[in-house]
Amino acid sequence: MVLVGGRLIVGDGTAPIDNAVVITDDSGLITYVGGSPSPPAVIPTARVLDVSGCTVMPGFFDCHIHFHLDGLWGMHRRQDEYPPVHVFETAARMRETLYAGVTSARDLGGTGAGFRVAQERGLLEGPRLQVALRLLSHTGGHADMTCKSGHDLVRMAGEGHEICDTPAEARLSVRRVLRDGADLVKVCATGGISTPADQPEDEGLSEEEIATVVDEARRHRRRRVAAHAQGAAGIINAIRGGVTSIEHGYLIDDEGMDLALERGVFVVPTLSAFSSLDRGDAMSATTRQTALRIRDETHVRIAAAIERGVKIAAGTDAPAGRYGHNLEELERLVGLGMSPMDAIVAGTATAADLCGVSDILGTVETGKIADLAICAGDPLSGISALSNPDNIRLVIQGGRVVKDTDRRASQAVAPAR
């Protein structure tokens, strides 16, 4: 496949290439990237796709998503649903996300490893997946969804817990999720907006318990550890405990930023989660009150983290953010001080680095996998262009066209001999 005529954003922050040429081979790898004056000869059977008027970018990442949920309180509905229906709904959400230009994702709780395998085998369309399976939390913490009524929302949805209240129990929980197919481990270092029994400022697993999780994950092919962490104290505990990323980071303080910069820890701000405030019954009255209470301070603190150069990777926390509108997160990052180019990098190269796949994904470079998102117009002139999935005209994953709004692939022609 040969893409010609478009403007190329490599994804590493370098200047775009006008009238670029990108060539891929039969195995789905990129074999050439450059300007049009001197591309190499291509084989006669290659398809030439004219993407004039569009911008070619790496396929994007959503580093924080929950495909198993249809809403923050979707677990209530699950008790009345046949399990196969939920499987197909999850698959539909994955396809919708892929068509928005997101070719890779980290699912940080709930979605089973089988969805990753099904996507790898071509049984469903969706982003390449890394899955955490279940959150590790203490009793009454963010993963303990026991309500005042005594009903446990997680058990009602037919899912399991990883409740651990000592370092030894935390180590065992790591072993269980890795046994069940997790690619990474997620801990709860603080409470959360939607938790029945705690608040964002409450601390979750202790620094010692988090360090134990990190140690056990290291012993198993150096798996990465993501920390749900919203309050300042829990963020510090998580970073000192050795985690790879801070998820949300809403109330990160100066000490937390200092530590993140010192240790190279990523922050995934999930600003899109606050969009649920605009969607009617997307959250309970209590959850809404908590979100409103911390929203303004979140914007101040994340803007400060951006200004100081903390490594930021894009994630939406969908369904708190909207499936299929995942790239709205980039617009929100720009609203807090990022340049459009830096926001694109947060969703591509930096995200790939966080996920440990920067050697094969995240930028449009020779030798990497051909995961590409082609957008109408120029997002560097207006990042909001990426927020509308209709503007993502073409999506290529592993060298295969998976979305083609303008039927460019079907109209492609072989090069002249």
Secondary structure, DSSP 8 states (H G I E B T S, - for coil): -EEEEEEE--SSS---EEEEEEEE-TTSBEEEEEETTS-----TT--EEE-TTEEEEE-EEEEEE-TT-SSTTHHHHHTTS-HHHHHHHHHHHHHHHHHTTEEEEEE-SS--HHHHHHHHTTSS---EEEE--SEEB-TTSTT--B-TTS-BHHHHTT----B--SHHHHHHHHHHHHHTT-SSEEEE-B--TT-SS--TTSB-S-HHHHHHHHHHHHHTTT--EEEEE-SHHHHHHHHHHT-SEEEE-TT--HHHHHHHHHHT-EEE--GGGGGGGGSTTSS-HHHHHHHHHHHHHHHHHHHHHHHHT--B-----BTSS-TT-TTHHHHHHHHTT--HHHHHHHTTHHHHHHHT-TTTSSS--TTSB--EEEEES-TTT-GGGGGSGGGEEEEEETTEEEEETT-TTTT-B----
